[in-house]
Amino acid sequence: MSGTLYGLGVGPGDPELITLKALRLLQSVDLVAYPALEHGDSLARAIVAEHLPAGVEEYAIRVPMKVERFPAQEVYDTAAERLGAALDAGQSVAVLCEGDPFFYGSFMYLFGRLAERHRIEVVPGVSSLTACAARLGSPLAARNDTLVVLPAPLDDAALSARLDGVDAAAIIKVGRHFPRVRALIDRLGLTDRARYVERATMQTERILPLDAVEVDGAPYFSTILIHRRGEAWS
Ligand SMILES: C[S@@+](CC[C@H](N)C(=O)[O-])C[C@H]1O[C@@H](n2cnc3c(N)ncnc32)[C@H](O)[C@@H]1O
């Protein structure tokens, strides 16, 4: 009988922010797979390192950080083949996903390749969106507010159009786009409504006013939250 693939949300960084369900499954599967840098570590694995059973089989899916989609798509083809073979052999497999698997998570590329032929269960995780709000003490939205999630790589015109008149926004994938995004937020008069956090809930977390972030200092794992009223409750 073929095995089950679990897309496990492991939360935003604090190892205690994993769900009981994800923890139980993590400790019961035959194979644990996770995305990793082409020549480096895996954040998802680091988050659960203390929970990993000794000796469990591991598989690092090494994804090149390129703008073009194709090298990464080949990596997912290869990974899907490898995981598909394990499932066909009856193994149960967990794929670790930082935050939640279906909130901008790369797990969806494996899901898209494997869901037709294999049994897959997606286990939601604590997303960075809610973790950032918690750490910033800044509720995301209230009542009939609209909340938009904006990837920072969008150009200024697209970001301005979507920020125009919006109640609340989360700008993700900030990283090297920080100086441009900060200047845009300034031009839109939203600087005093914006909050910045990097690596929320991790030991290296930093919360800073926007103008205190070094120009080239924002890591990929940083997020800016904006609420037009300043506080969602007001
Ligand atoms: C590709 S998305 C993946 C989101 C993830 N699946 C989730 O549910 O949070 C990556 C972006 O999420 C945001 N992010 C993820 N973890 C974060 C954290 N611990 N602190 C701040 N932002 C984070 C950053 O903006 C980062 O560029």
The ligand as a Gaussian input file, in Angstrom:
#p B3LYP/6-31G(d) Opt

LIG

0 1
 C        7.802000      32.587000       0.646000
 S        7.054000      33.372000       2.044000
 C        6.691000      31.960000       3.010000
 C        5.712000      32.245000       4.107000
 C        5.454000      31.067000       5.014000
 N        4.965000      29.914000       4.290000
 C        4.481000      31.439000       6.109000
 O        3.427000      30.824000       6.275000
 O        4.795000      32.373000       6.855000
 C        8.447000      34.038000       2.844000
 C        8.182000      35.415000       3.409000
 O        7.394000      35.306000       4.586000
 C        7.834000      36.259000       5.537000
 N        8.327000      35.542000       6.721000
 C        8.417000      34.222000       6.888000
 N        8.857000      33.926000       8.124000
 C        9.053000      35.103000       8.755000
 C        9.472000      35.459000      10.054000
 N        9.780000      34.516000      10.963000
 N        9.555000      36.778000      10.367000
 C        9.233000      37.723000       9.467000
 N        8.805000      37.445000       8.224000
 C        8.717000      36.144000       7.874000
 C        8.973000      37.059000       4.931000
 O        8.431000      38.255000       4.378000
 C        9.456000      36.116000       3.858000
 O       10.065000      36.826000       2.800000

